[in-house]
Amino acid sequence: MDEMDISSERETIARESAIRAAARPLDPGLPGVCEDCDTDSPRLVFGLCAPCRDVRAKLARLRGEA
């Protein structure tokens, strides 16, 4: 095995490990009215509908919080 083979193997192991770490079950959420926009939604997670969660996630990324 040469350096390229070893490097490739390590990269594959690191990538597979990162994929396993990122894979997690989704929160099933609950139906109800969004706390942010007062829209009825079939799936709220932490009280927020998908569009409101997306906006908060984008703002957090822009602020460097996520």
DRENKERO-626659 format. One record per residue: x, z, y of N, C-alpha, C, O, CB in turn; residue number from 0; residue in three letters. Coordinates in nm, 4 decimals, always signed. Glycine has a CB too. Layout:
N
<nx: X; nz: Z; ny: Y; cax: X; caz: Z; cay: Y; cx: X; cz: Z; cy: Y; ox: X; oz: Z; oy: Y; cbx: X; cbz: Z; cby: Y; i: NUM; aa: ALA>
...
//
This chain:
66
<nx: +0.0836; nz: +0.0000; ny: -0.1180; cax: +0.0000; caz: +0.0000; cay: +0.0000; cx: +0.0884; cz: +0.0000; cy: +0.1248; ox: +0.1791; oz: +0.0823; oy: +0.1372; cbx: -0.0953; cbz: +0.1216; cby: -0.0005; i: 0; aa: MET>
<nx: +0.0617; nz: -0.0920; ny: +0.2164; cax: +0.1403; caz: -0.0961; cay: +0.3399; cx: +0.0658; cz: -0.0253; cy: +0.4533; ox: -0.0438; oz: +0.0273; oy: +0.4339; cbx: +0.1715; cbz: -0.2422; cby: +0.3794; i: 1; aa: ASP>
<nx: +0.1269; nz: -0.0249; ny: +0.5716; cax: +0.0684; caz: +0.0460; cay: +0.6859; cx: -0.0701; cz: -0.0055; cy: +0.7227; ox: -0.1581; oz: +0.0736; oy: +0.7563; cbx: +0.1596; cbz: +0.0344; cby: +0.8059; i: 2; aa: GLU>
<nx: -0.0906; nz: -0.1351; ny: +0.7169; cax: -0.2205; caz: -0.1939; cay: +0.7521; cx: -0.3287; cz: -0.1480; cy: +0.6545; ox: -0.4404; oz: -0.1171; oy: +0.6958; cbx: -0.2118; cbz: -0.3483; cby: +0.7530; i: 3; aa: MET>
<nx: -0.2963; nz: -0.1434; ny: +0.5260; cax: -0.3935; caz: -0.0972; cay: +0.4270; cx: -0.4313; cz: +0.0483; cy: +0.4524; ox: -0.5489; oz: +0.0842; oy: +0.4483; cbx: -0.3376; cbz: -0.1135; cby: +0.2847; i: 4; aa: ASP>
<nx: -0.3321; nz: +0.1307; ny: +0.4783; cax: -0.3562; caz: +0.2729; cay: +0.5038; cx: -0.4404; cz: +0.2908; cy: +0.6305; ox: -0.5350; oz: +0.3696; oy: +0.6325; cbx: -0.2221; cbz: +0.3493; cby: +0.5172; i: 5; aa: ILE>
<nx: -0.4053; nz: +0.2175; ny: +0.7348; cax: -0.4788; caz: +0.2250; cay: +0.8606; cx: -0.6237; cz: +0.1804; cy: +0.8418; ox: -0.7156; oz: +0.2442; oy: +0.8930; cbx: -0.4103; cbz: +0.1392; cby: +0.9676; i: 6; aa: SER>
<nx: -0.6438; nz: +0.0729; ny: +0.7697; cax: -0.7778; caz: +0.0216; cay: +0.7437; cx: -0.8603; cz: +0.1216; cy: +0.6635; ox: -0.9785; oz: +0.1417; oy: +0.6914; cbx: -0.7703; cbz: -0.1117; cby: +0.6695; i: 7; aa: SER>
<nx: -0.7990; nz: +0.1834; ny: +0.5655; cax: -0.8691; caz: +0.2825; cay: +0.4842; cx: -0.9091; cz: +0.4044; cy: +0.5686; ox: -1.0205; oz: +0.4553; oy: +0.5564; cbx: -0.7810; cbz: +0.3262; cby: +0.3658; i: 8; aa: GLU>
<nx: -0.8176; nz: +0.4501; ny: +0.6535; cax: -0.8484; caz: +0.5643; cay: +0.7401; cx: -0.9612; cz: +0.5309; cy: +0.8374; ox: -1.0490; oz: +0.6135; oy: +0.8624; cbx: -0.7233; cbz: +0.6077; cby: +0.8178; i: 9; aa: ARG>
<nx: -0.9584; nz: +0.4100; ny: +0.8917; cax: -1.0626; caz: +0.3680; cay: +0.9851; cx: -1.1977; cz: +0.3628; cy: +0.9147; ox: -1.2985; oz: +0.4048; oy: +0.9715; cbx: -1.0288; cbz: +0.2306; cby: +1.0463; i: 10; aa: GLU>
<nx: -1.2009; nz: +0.3125; ny: +0.7931; cax: -1.3249; caz: +0.3061; cay: +0.7158; cx: -1.3789; cz: +0.4461; cy: +0.6893; ox: -1.4987; oz: +0.4703; oy: +0.7037; cbx: -1.3022; cbz: +0.2318; cby: +0.5831; i: 11; aa: THR>
<nx: -1.2924; nz: +0.5367; ny: +0.6512; cax: -1.3337; caz: +0.6746; cay: +0.6247; cx: -1.3881; cz: +0.7390; cy: +0.7515; ox: -1.4905; oz: +0.8072; oy: +0.7469; cbx: -1.2160; cbz: +0.7572; cby: +0.5694; i: 12; aa: ILE>
<nx: -1.3215; nz: +0.7184; ny: +0.8643; cax: -1.3659; caz: +0.7761; cay: +0.9920; cx: -1.5005; cz: +0.7183; cy: +1.0344; ox: -1.5871; oz: +0.7923; oy: +1.0813; cbx: -1.2612; cbz: +0.7509; cby: +1.1018; i: 13; aa: ALA>
<nx: -1.5195; nz: +0.5883; ny: +1.0187; cax: -1.6457; caz: +0.5230; cay: +1.0561; cx: -1.7600; cz: +0.5752; cy: +0.9703; ox: -1.8665; oz: +0.6087; oy: +1.0221; cbx: -1.6344; cbz: +0.3697; cby: +1.0418; i: 14; aa: ARG>
<nx: -1.7382; nz: +0.5825; ny: +0.8385; cax: -1.8431; caz: +0.6320; cay: +0.7488; cx: -1.8774; cz: +0.7775; cy: +0.7788; ox: -1.9938; oz: +0.8165; oy: +0.7701; cbx: -1.7996; cbz: +0.6177; cby: +0.6026; i: 15; aa: GLU>
<nx: -1.7787; nz: +0.8572; ny: +0.8134; cax: -1.8021; caz: +0.9965; cay: +0.8482; cx: -1.8850; cz: +1.0069; cy: +0.9763; ox: -1.9756; oz: +1.0897; oy: +0.9853; cbx: -1.6687; cbz: +1.0707; cby: +0.8647; i: 16; aa: SER>
<nx: -1.8540; nz: +0.9233; ny: +1.0748; cax: -1.9291; caz: +0.9242; cay: +1.2007; cx: -2.0737; cz: +0.8806; cy: +1.1792; ox: -2.1650; oz: +0.9355; oy: +1.2409; cbx: -1.8617; cbz: +0.8327; cby: +1.3037; i: 17; aa: ALA>
<nx: -2.0945; nz: +0.7840; ny: +1.0933; cax: -2.2305; caz: +0.7375; cay: +1.0637; cx: -2.3101; cz: +0.8497; cy: +0.9968; ox: -2.4255; oz: +0.8735; oy: +1.0323; cbx: -2.2272; cbz: +0.6112; cby: +0.9725; i: 18; aa: ILE>
<nx: -2.2491; nz: +0.9180; ny: +0.9010; cax: -2.3178; caz: +1.0290; cay: +0.8334; cx: -2.3503; cz: +1.1409; cy: +0.9320; ox: -2.4581; oz: +1.2000; oy: +0.9250; cbx: -2.2314; cbz: +1.0839; cby: +0.7179; i: 19; aa: ARG>
<nx: -2.2600; nz: +1.1699; ny: +1.0221; cax: -2.2823; caz: +1.2771; cay: +1.1201; cx: -2.3947; cz: +1.2405; cy: +1.2173; ox: -2.4702; oz: +1.3278; oy: +1.2603; cbx: -2.1525; cbz: +1.3062; cby: +1.1982; i: 20; aa: ALA>
<nx: -2.4062; nz: +1.1130; ny: +1.2519; cax: -2.5075; caz: +1.0696; cay: +1.3480; cx: -2.6454; cz: +1.0560; cy: +1.2848; ox: -2.7466; oz: +1.0654; oy: +1.3542; cbx: -2.4669; cbz: +0.9378; cby: +1.4100; i: 21; aa: ALA>
<nx: -2.6503; nz: +1.0343; ny: +1.1554; cax: -2.7779; caz: +1.0155; cay: +1.0871; cx: -2.8451; cz: +1.1514; cy: +1.0692; ox: -2.7938; oz: +1.2392; oy: +0.9997; cbx: -2.7581; cbz: +0.9446; cby: +0.9494; i: 22; aa: ALA>
<nx: -2.9591; nz: +1.1665; ny: +1.1325; cax: -3.0344; caz: +1.2903; cay: +1.1176; cx: -3.1827; cz: +1.2553; cy: +1.1196; ox: -3.2217; oz: +1.1550; oy: +1.1794; cbx: -2.9987; cbz: +1.3931; cby: +1.2305; i: 23; aa: ARG>
<nx: -3.2641; nz: +1.3352; ny: +1.0561; cax: -3.4074; caz: +1.3052; cay: +1.0556; cx: -3.4671; cz: +1.3177; cy: +1.1958; ox: -3.4247; oz: +1.4014; oy: +1.2755; cbx: -3.4811; cbz: +1.3985; cby: +0.9587; i: 24; aa: PRO>
<nx: -3.5647; nz: +1.2343; ny: +1.2239; cax: -3.6325; caz: +1.2399; cay: +1.3535; cx: -3.7349; cz: +1.3520; cy: +1.3545; ox: -3.7981; oz: +1.3804; oy: +1.2528; cbx: -3.7003; cbz: +1.1056; cby: +1.3856; i: 25; aa: LEU>
<nx: -3.7509; nz: +1.4151; ny: +1.4689; cax: -3.8547; caz: +1.5152; cay: +1.4861; cx: -3.9888; cz: +1.4420; cy: +1.4802; ox: -4.0087; oz: +1.3453; oy: +1.5537; cbx: -3.8373; cbz: +1.5947; cby: +1.6214; i: 26; aa: ASP>
<nx: -4.0809; nz: +1.4860; ny: +1.3945; cax: -4.2075; caz: +1.4131; cay: +1.3818; cx: -4.2933; cz: +1.4198; cy: +1.5073; ox: -4.3773; oz: +1.3325; oy: +1.5289; cbx: -4.2858; cbz: +1.4668; cby: +1.2654; i: 27; aa: PRO>
<nx: -4.2742; nz: +1.5204; ny: +1.5892; cax: -4.3520; caz: +1.5313; cay: +1.7116; cx: -4.4969; cz: +1.5665; cy: +1.6832; ox: -4.5384; oz: +1.5787; oy: +1.5679; cbx: -4.3448; cbz: +1.4021; cby: +1.7897; i: 28; aa: GLY>
<nx: -4.5720; nz: +1.5826; ny: +1.7893; cax: -4.7135; caz: +1.6173; cay: +1.7801; cx: -4.7927; cz: +1.5343; cy: +1.8797; ox: -4.7408; oz: +1.5010; oy: +1.9862; cbx: -4.7352; cbz: +1.7683; cby: +1.8055; i: 29; aa: LEU>
<nx: -4.9172; nz: +1.4999; ny: +1.8480; cax: -5.0002; caz: +1.4301; cay: +1.9463; cx: -5.0404; cz: +1.5256; cy: +2.0578; ox: -5.0495; oz: +1.6466; oy: +2.0369; cbx: -5.1258; cbz: +1.3696; cby: +1.8793; i: 30; aa: PRO>
<nx: -5.0640; nz: +1.4706; ny: +2.1757; cax: -5.1076; caz: +1.5535; cay: +2.2879; cx: -5.0857; cz: +1.4853; cy: +2.4205; ox: -5.0670; oz: +1.3638; oy: +2.4265; cbx: -5.0355; cbz: +1.6854; cby: +2.2866; i: 31; aa: GLY>
<nx: -5.0880; nz: +1.5637; ny: +2.5276; cax: -5.0709; caz: +1.5130; cay: +2.6634; cx: -4.9301; cz: +1.5481; cy: +2.7105; ox: -4.8875; oz: +1.6632; oy: +2.7014; cbx: -5.1791; cbz: +1.5719; cby: +2.7602; i: 32; aa: VAL>
<nx: -4.8588; nz: +1.4480; ny: +2.7606; cax: -4.7216; caz: +1.4652; cay: +2.8075; cx: -4.7174; cz: +1.5631; cy: +2.9245; ox: -4.7982; oz: +1.5540; oy: +3.0169; cbx: -4.6609; cbz: +1.3296; cby: +2.8487; i: 33; aa: CYS>
<nx: -4.6230; nz: +1.6562; ny: +2.9198; cax: -4.6074; caz: +1.7553; cay: +3.0261; cx: -4.5561; cz: +1.6934; cy: +3.1564; ox: -4.5749; oz: +1.7503; oy: +3.2639; cbx: -4.5128; cbz: +1.8650; cby: +2.9809; i: 34; aa: GLU>
<nx: -4.4917; nz: +1.5775; ny: +3.1467; cax: -4.4319; caz: +1.5152; cay: +3.2646; cx: -4.5270; cz: +1.4196; cy: +3.3357; ox: -4.5413; oz: +1.4250; oy: +3.4579; cbx: -4.3067; cbz: +1.4413; cby: +3.2252; i: 35; aa: ASP>
<nx: -4.5922; nz: +1.3316; ny: +3.2588; cax: -4.6733; caz: +1.2257; cay: +3.3217; cx: -4.8229; cz: +1.2379; cy: +3.2935; ox: -4.9012; oz: +1.1548; oy: +3.3397; cbx: -4.6257; cbz: +1.0909; cby: +3.2745; i: 36; aa: CYS>
<nx: -4.8632; nz: +1.3398; ny: +3.2188; cax: -5.0044; caz: +1.3645; cay: +3.1856; cx: -5.0712; cz: +1.2500; cy: +3.1104; ox: -5.1928; oz: +1.2330; oy: +3.1194; cbx: -5.0815; cbz: +1.3914; cby: +3.3113; i: 37; aa: ASP>
<nx: -4.9934; nz: +1.1715; ny: +3.0365; cax: -5.0469; caz: +1.0625; cay: +2.9553; cx: -5.0706; cz: +1.1122; cy: +2.8137; ox: -4.9878; oz: +1.1837; oy: +2.7573; cbx: -4.9509; cbz: +0.9407; cby: +2.9551; i: 38; aa: THR>
<nx: -5.1843; nz: +1.0741; ny: +2.7566; cax: -5.2133; caz: +1.1088; cay: +2.6171; cx: -5.1212; cz: +1.0262; cy: +2.5277; ox: -5.1113; oz: +0.9046; oy: +2.5440; cbx: -5.3648; cbz: +1.0833; cby: +2.5816; i: 39; aa: ASP>
<nx: -5.0547; nz: +1.0914; ny: +2.4343; cax: -4.9574; caz: +1.0232; cay: +2.3493; cx: -4.9756; cz: +1.0656; cy: +2.2033; ox: -5.0055; oz: +1.1819; oy: +2.1761; cbx: -4.8133; cbz: +1.0532; cby: +2.3968; i: 40; aa: SER>
<nx: -4.9579; nz: +0.9730; ny: +2.1101; cax: -4.9682; caz: +1.0097; cay: +1.9688; cx: -4.8473; cz: +1.0884; cy: +1.9196; ox: -4.8527; oz: +1.1498; oy: +1.8130; cbx: -4.9850; cbz: +0.8855; cby: +1.8846; i: 41; aa: PRO>
<nx: -4.7370; nz: +1.0874; ny: +1.9969; cax: -4.6163; caz: +1.1591; cay: +1.9535; cx: -4.5421; cz: +1.2169; cy: +2.0736; ox: -4.4816; oz: +1.1447; oy: +2.1529; cbx: -4.5231; cbz: +1.0653; cby: +1.8735; i: 42; aa: ARG>
<nx: -4.5487; nz: +1.3477; ny: +2.0841; cax: -4.4731; caz: +1.4193; cay: +2.1863; cx: -4.3602; cz: +1.4957; cy: +2.1180; ox: -4.3813; oz: +1.5583; oy: +2.0141; cbx: -4.5652; cbz: +1.5160; cby: +2.2677; i: 43; aa: LEU>
<nx: -4.2426; nz: +1.4907; ny: +2.1752; cax: -4.1292; caz: +1.5680; cay: +2.1258; cx: -4.0874; cz: +1.6595; cy: +2.2404; ox: -4.0561; oz: +1.6131; oy: +2.3500; cbx: -4.0094; cbz: +1.4746; cby: +2.0774; i: 44; aa: VAL>
<nx: -4.0873; nz: +1.7896; ny: +2.2138; cax: -4.0614; caz: +1.8900; cay: +2.3173; cx: -4.1560; cz: +1.8713; cy: +2.4357; ox: -4.1182; oz: +1.8948; oy: +2.5505; cbx: -3.9150; cbz: +1.8823; cby: +2.3646; i: 45; aa: PHE>
<nx: -4.2798; nz: +1.8285; ny: +2.4070; cax: -4.3824; caz: +1.8139; cay: +2.5094; cx: -4.3762; cz: +1.6870; cy: +2.5911; ox: -4.4544; oz: +1.6704; oy: +2.6847; cbx: -4.3752; cbz: +1.9268; cby: +2.5997; i: 46; aa: GLY>
<nx: -4.2835; nz: +1.5950; ny: +2.5577; cax: -4.2664; caz: +1.4723; cay: +2.6362; cx: -4.2942; cz: +1.3476; cy: +2.5531; ox: -4.2624; oz: +1.3429; oy: +2.4342; cbx: -4.1252; cbz: +1.4657; cby: +2.6936; i: 47; aa: LEU>
<nx: -4.3542; nz: +1.2460; ny: +2.6171; cax: -4.3750; caz: +1.1168; cay: +2.5515; cx: -4.2427; cz: +1.0380; cy: +2.5529; ox: -4.1472; oz: +1.0773; oy: +2.6199; cbx: -4.4895; cbz: +1.0358; cby: +2.6226; i: 48; aa: CYS>
<nx: -4.2385; nz: +0.9295; ny: +2.4804; cax: -4.1154; caz: +0.8500; cay: +2.4690; cx: -4.0641; cz: +0.7995; cy: +2.6045; ox: -3.9451; oz: +0.8143; oy: +2.6323; cbx: -4.1394; cbz: +0.7316; cby: +2.3768; i: 49; aa: ALA>
<nx: -4.1493; nz: +0.7402; ny: +2.6902; cax: -4.0965; caz: +0.6936; cay: +2.8193; cx: -4.0353; cz: +0.8058; cy: +2.9028; ox: -3.9325; oz: +0.7850; oy: +2.9674; cbx: -4.2068; cbz: +0.6268; cby: +2.8986; i: 50; aa: PRO>
<nx: -4.0959; nz: +0.9233; ny: +2.9028; cax: -4.0412; caz: +1.0351; cay: +2.9812; cx: -3.9118; cz: +1.0869; cy: +2.9187; ox: -3.8191; oz: +1.1234; oy: +2.9909; cbx: -4.1445; cbz: +1.1497; cby: +2.9917; i: 51; aa: CYS>
<nx: -3.9041; nz: +1.0904; ny: +2.7852; cax: -3.7787; caz: +1.1311; cay: +2.7211; cx: -3.6688; cz: +1.0309; cy: +2.7534; ox: -3.5546; oz: +1.0699; oy: +2.7780; cbx: -3.7967; cbz: +1.1437; cby: +2.5680; i: 52; aa: ARG>
<nx: -3.7023; nz: +0.9020; ny: +2.7534; cax: -3.6022; caz: +0.7989; cay: +2.7840; cx: -3.5491; cz: +0.8135; cy: +2.9263; ox: -3.4288; oz: +0.8005; oy: +2.9491; cbx: -3.6621; cbz: +0.6588; cby: +2.7648; i: 53; aa: ASP>
<nx: -3.6374; nz: +0.8403; ny: +3.0219; cax: -3.5957; caz: +0.8572; cay: +3.1615; cx: -3.5038; cz: +0.9780; cy: +3.1737; ox: -3.4006; oz: +0.9710; oy: +3.2405; cbx: -3.7186; cbz: +0.8731; cby: +3.2545; i: 54; aa: VAL>
<nx: -3.5407; nz: +1.0889; ny: +3.1096; cax: -3.4559; caz: +1.2090; cay: +3.1174; cx: -3.3201; cz: +1.1848; cy: +3.0531; ox: -3.2182; oz: +1.2309; oy: +3.1046; cbx: -3.5250; cbz: +1.3282; cby: +3.0495; i: 55; aa: ARG>
<nx: -3.3175; nz: +1.1122; ny: +2.9402; cax: -3.1906; caz: +1.0829; cay: +2.8737; cx: -3.1029; cz: +0.9955; cy: +2.9625; ox: -2.9820; oz: +1.0172; oy: +2.9712; cbx: -3.2151; cbz: +1.0138; cby: +2.7383; i: 56; aa: ALA>
<nx: -3.1638; nz: +0.8958; ny: +3.0290; cax: -3.0872; caz: +0.8076; cay: +3.1167; cx: -3.0312; cz: +0.8852; cy: +3.2358; ox: -2.9157; oz: +0.8657; oy: +3.2738; cbx: -3.1749; cbz: +0.6912; cby: +3.1655; i: 57; aa: LYS>
<nx: -3.1118; nz: +0.9720; ny: +3.2942; cax: -3.0635; caz: +1.0522; cay: +3.4070; cx: -2.9498; cz: +1.1447; cy: +3.3639; ox: -2.8535; oz: +1.1632; oy: +3.4383; cbx: -3.1786; cbz: +1.1346; cby: +3.4673; i: 58; aa: LEU>
<nx: -2.9602; nz: +1.2025; ny: +3.2452; cax: -2.8540; caz: +1.2904; cay: +3.1951; cx: -2.7247; cz: +1.2118; cy: +3.1761; ox: -2.6166; oz: +1.2612; oy: +3.2081; cbx: -2.8961; cbz: +1.3568; cby: +3.0620; i: 59; aa: ALA>
<nx: -2.7356; nz: +1.0887; ny: +3.1238; cax: -2.6155; caz: +1.0050; cay: +3.1058; cx: -2.5539; cz: +0.9714; cy: +3.2408; ox: -2.4316; oz: +0.9741; oy: +3.2546; cbx: -2.6499; cbz: +0.8747; cby: +3.0291; i: 60; aa: ARG>
<nx: -2.6358; nz: +0.9397; ny: +3.3409; cax: -2.5849; caz: +0.9060; cay: +3.4722; cx: -2.5153; cz: +1.0247; cy: +3.5377; ox: -2.4195; oz: +1.0077; oy: +3.6131; cbx: -2.6974; cbz: +0.8565; cby: +3.5603; i: 61; aa: LEU>
<nx: -2.5635; nz: +1.1437; ny: +3.5087; cax: -2.5031; caz: +1.2653; cay: +3.5643; cx: -2.3831; cz: +1.3113; cy: +3.4827; ox: -2.3111; oz: +1.4027; oy: +3.5230; cbx: -2.6064; cbz: +1.3771; cby: +3.5712; i: 62; aa: ARG>
<nx: -2.3619; nz: +1.2474; ny: +3.3678; cax: -2.2495; caz: +1.2856; cay: +3.2831; cx: -2.2786; cz: +1.4064; cy: +3.1964; ox: -2.1860; oz: +1.4712; oy: +3.1475; cbx: -2.1296; cbz: +1.3131; cby: +3.3675; i: 63; aa: GLY>
<nx: -2.4063; nz: +1.4377; ny: +3.1764; cax: -2.4458; caz: +1.5532; cay: +3.0982; cx: -2.4559; cz: +1.5228; cy: +2.9492; ox: -2.4539; oz: +1.6150; oy: +2.8676; cbx: -2.5769; cbz: +1.6057; cby: +3.1482; i: 64; aa: GLU>
<nx: -2.4667; nz: +1.3980; ny: +2.9128; cax: -2.4840; caz: +1.3639; cay: +2.7706; cx: -2.3727; cz: +1.2771; cy: +2.7222; ox: -2.3707; oz: +1.2387; oy: +2.6053; cbx: -2.6164; cbz: +1.2944; cby: +2.7469; i: 65; aa: ALA>
//
